[in-house]
Amino acid sequence: MGIFQADILQKQKEIESHRSDLYTLYAEFGFSMALIEQITPLGFATVELDRFVEVDTKYEEASQTYARIQGFISQMEDRSRKIQQIEADIRALNGPRKKLHSRLGAIAYEAFGSETLPDYLQQTCTPLFADHQTMVRELQDSLQRCKAQKGPINTLRCSYLNLSLQHTRKQVVPLLIKAGSILAKLGCEADLPGLGKQSLVAELAQFKKKEQALQQELDIHHSAVAKLRTQEKESLKNQLETSRIQFREMEKQRTKVSNLYGKALYEKLQQKASSQQIGSASMALMEQISLHLRRVDRLEDEILGLQNQMKVEELEAQIELENQKIRHLRTQIEQSNKQISQVELSIARKREKITSLQPRVALPDHE
């Protein structure tokens, strides 16, 4: 019996697998036939078809909403990535910008010292360079006077002045960068004197063009992101999750009603459908459905046969038990009959003894 139960369980699993396949096949058949109905109405299973069309419309709306939010988020993410990349590119320009500004400031510094700057640039550079150049000249003059004198104390003093002069000269670097930045913003680099400015002017022009292009692109992406954010009614992630749940639910409902439509249509068309009527793809689906149904029927028949065999074995076992009971009862009857015979024999002997013990009746005398 255990073997039968295992076989039945295995066949039931196979049936469930076939029914799962049938669910999918009916749904695919329904989808396929719904497309055909849009071109050539068949007039079968109209109630199920109307229900499918109703749910399919809601499914398409949910799908479009979900896709729209996904696209919206994708745009936001693409824009954000682009903004990060452009900002990184702009930050990468800091080094080259400082070098260009430093070179521009150095030209202005030299021209300021030689008093060859145009008057308006002389006024611009005076607050930047005057104090520094005065300090450098004073340190240089002090160092020259110190070197002209002898003695160990003067040697130490000259060393100190030399170190101070070197330190002061190094301090000019941030001044040059600052001055170059100011001059570049004013756009007056072409007015600087000097032979080496021509290539620098061209480099600055190219650099400014590149910087402006990056900034314009960055502004465009920031503007687009700001515009997208104004369209948000709630968190995009919340919108996406809500839409995803609705979409998946409508997807399940759509498959369900398509399954019902496909099943109803199959039952009406299975004996009279043709490829000319419903197409070769739909016919192939019907053949697959028929094949699975036959397999389910065969497995159910096999299960019924196994269940009948189990019942036969169970009934045979019950019969054997009842036969054993009959044999037991017959044995008991035989034993009882023997006991009855023994009791009857005992009674007969007792009667004989009673008879022997009773006085005999005297016979009357005859005259």
PyMOL commands that set and color helices and strands:
alter all, ss='L'
color gray80, all
select helices_A, chain A and resi 2-39+46-92+94-113+119-147+152-170+172-186+189-191+197-230+236-269+275-278+280-357
alter helices_A, ss='H'
color red, helices_A
deselect
rebuild
show_as cartoon
